[in-house]
């Protein structure tokens, strides 16, 4: 994963790829190792160059950079040989037979063209919105004496993703309160609805009194985020068109919800 989908940190994929190549070359008769990275979170927010990454396969999801849902792409190094996934026709170089959705493919191509042309502008807009959102949340926290911390690398991270933890606040209850105020976020990655996650987790994570136990994500656990902070973590995202008014509304909604939970 080129960029972590929960905290937004950029991973040293290029360095990992070089280390893998060196390992293979160190001894004769070692089988080649294929390196794949999922760049779905990164494309459209930061520069992604497959040559610099030195990887064999790169996955991208169109909806992550404003193409329609249900379309994506897989970069394959020319020297790679992949087995056929769906047999029967010659579409997609014989790897996946079936009629292609030309409209979605064209939309994905246009989204890529816009990213190539405007990436720096997009990144600056998102970075400024994220910084303003964090500033507003921290200001509110200082007024209510609630401790908060940002998770992830302070510099090598996506410009749009903010993972922030509030001490001794239940993220599950916080999400319900801000959602009622028109603010949609998640307690982990954005790939799943928090309500769906909680429905299945509630069946498994109940204490003896039948009360829901807030669990800590594997990402935050691996980062050794203190439990009293990890259980109160929100993952917030901004976009290219996020306005200052929307950021203020989100920060105020979070502040109001935290006050209700104190």
N, C-alpha and C positions, 0 to 999 in steps of 0.2 A: 504494500500500500504506500503510494508516494506521499499522500497526505492523510494523516489520521482523521477518520470521519467523525470522531467525537470531540477531540480537543484542538484539531486543526494543525498540529505540529507536522512540519515537513521532515520526511525520513531520508537518511543518507543513502538513497538507492544507488546512486552512481558509485559510491565507495564500496557498497556491498557487491555490486556487479564486478568491480575490479578485483576485489578479494576473491570472488568465486573464480574468475578467470585465472588468477595467479595460482590458486589451489589446483585447478585442473592441469595447468602447465608445469607444475612442480615435479610431477612424476609421469613417466611414460605409461601408456596403456590405461590411463584414467579415462573413464567415459565422460563425454561432455555433459555439462550441467546447464539446463535451460533456465533462464532467469525471466520471470514474469513480474510485472508490477501493475497493480490496479491504480490507475491515475484518474479515476472518475471524479474524486473530490478536488483534484488540483487543476485540471484543465478548465480554462476560462477564468481562473483566478491568479495563477502564477505561470511563468514560462515553463513549458515542457518540451524538451528536445530529446528525441529517442536516441540520437547519436551520442549526445553527452551522457545520457543515462546508461548507455551501453547494455541495454536489455534486449531480449529476444522477442518478447511479447508485451504489449501494453493494452490494457482495457480502458475504454472510455464510455461513459453513459451520457447520452445526449441531453436529457432533461437537467443535468447538473450545470450545463452552460446555455440554457434557454432554447434548446431544441425541443421538439415534442417528446412526450414520454413514449416508451416502447421502441426506441431506436438507439443504437450504439454502434461501436466499431471496435475491431481488434486489429492493432498493428502487429504485423508478422515480419520479422527479419527475413530478407530474401533467401538466406541460406537455410531457413527453417523448413522442415517437412512435417506437415500436420495431417493426421488421419481425417478421413471424411466423417462428418458428424451425422448428416442426413443424406442417404444415398437416393439416387433416382433421377437426378438432373444435374446440370452443369453450373447452376448459379453459384456465385461467390467462389469462383475458381474451383468448382467441384467439391468444395468442402461442406456446403450446406444447401442441399437441393430445396427448391420451392420458389414460387413466384415472389419476387421482391416487391416491397412496398416503395414504389418510386417516389411518392410524395414525402414519406418520412426520410428517405435517403437524401433527397434534395434539400429538405429542411435542415438535416444534420450538416450537410455541406455548407449551407449558407451560415449556420451558426458558427461553424469553424472559421469561415472567412471573416466574419465579424470579430471573432476573438483575435485572429491574426492581425487584423487592422487596428483594433482598439484596446488591446489587452492592457496597456499601461494606464489608459484613461479609466477603464473599468476597475482596475486594481486600486487606483488612487481613490475613486469614489467610495468603494467598499471599505477601504482602510479608514477613511475619514469618518464614515458612518459608524463603524465598529468602535473607533476611538471615542466618539461622542457618546455612544451608548454606554461604554464602560465608565466614562467620566461622570455621566448622570447617575448611574447605579452606585458608584462609589460615593458620590455626594450624598445620596439618600441614606446609604449605609452609615455614613459618619454622623448623620443627624439622629439616627435611631440606635446608635451604638451596636450595630450588628457587624460582626467581622465577616469579611468576604475575601476570597482569593481567586486569582485567575489561574487556570490550569493550562499547561502546554508551554512550548518554548516561547520565550519573550520576544524573539526576533524572527526565527525561522518558522513561520506559521502562515496559514491562509489569511488573507485580508478580510474575509467575511465571517469567520467563525469565532465565537466567543464562548468558551466554557468557563463558567463562573460558579463558585461554591459559596454557600452561605452557612455560617456556623450554626449548628443546632436547629436547622430548618428542614422540614420534611419536603423534599422536592415533589413528591407525588401530590401532596395537598396544595403546594404552591402552584403546580401546573393547572390544577382544577380552578383555582381562584383567578389566575391571569387569563385562562381560556375564556372564562365567563366575561372577562373584560375585553375580549377580542384580540388577545395576544396568544399566538401559537408557537410553542417551543417544544423541546423534548428534554428528558432527563438523561439521555444518552445520545446515540447516533440518530441522525434524522431519517434513517432508512425504515423505521417502524413507528407506527402510531403509539404514543405512550399509553393510550387507553387499551389497545390490544395487548401490549406488553403486560400491563398491570392485571388484565383479566386472567391471563394464563399464569402469571406469577402469584396472584392472590391464592390460587388453588394450591400452590406448593409452599408458599412462604407465609404461613400463619403461626402465631405463637399459641400457647395453650389456651388463651382467652379468646382465640379466634380473630385477633387483631392482625392487620397486615404488617409485615416486617419489611421495611425499606431495604433493598439490597444495593450493594455497591457494584458498579460496572467493573468488568475485568480490566479495562484500560486504567481507570483511576486506582484500582487496587495495585496494578503493576507499577504505577507511578508513586505508590506509597502515600497517597493523599490521606490525611487523617480522617477516620470514619466520621467524626462530628462535622467535617466539611463535606466529605464525599457524598453523604446522604442528602445533602442540600444543594446538589449540582444541577444547573440548567445549562443546556446547550442552545445558544441563541445565534441566529444567522441574519445578516443583512444582505441586500442585493443591489444591483445596479441602480434601481429606481427607488430605493428606500429614501423617504424624505425625513427632514429634521423633525417634522411634526409627528411622524410615525415613531421615530426613536424616542421622543419625549413621552409619547403616550405609553410605549412599552416600559420605559423606565419608571414612570409614575404608577403603572399597573403593578409592576413587581414590588415597588415600595409599599403600595397600599396592601398588597397581599401579605407581605412579610409582617407588616404591622398587625394584621389580623391573626397571624400565627404566633406572635410573641406571647 
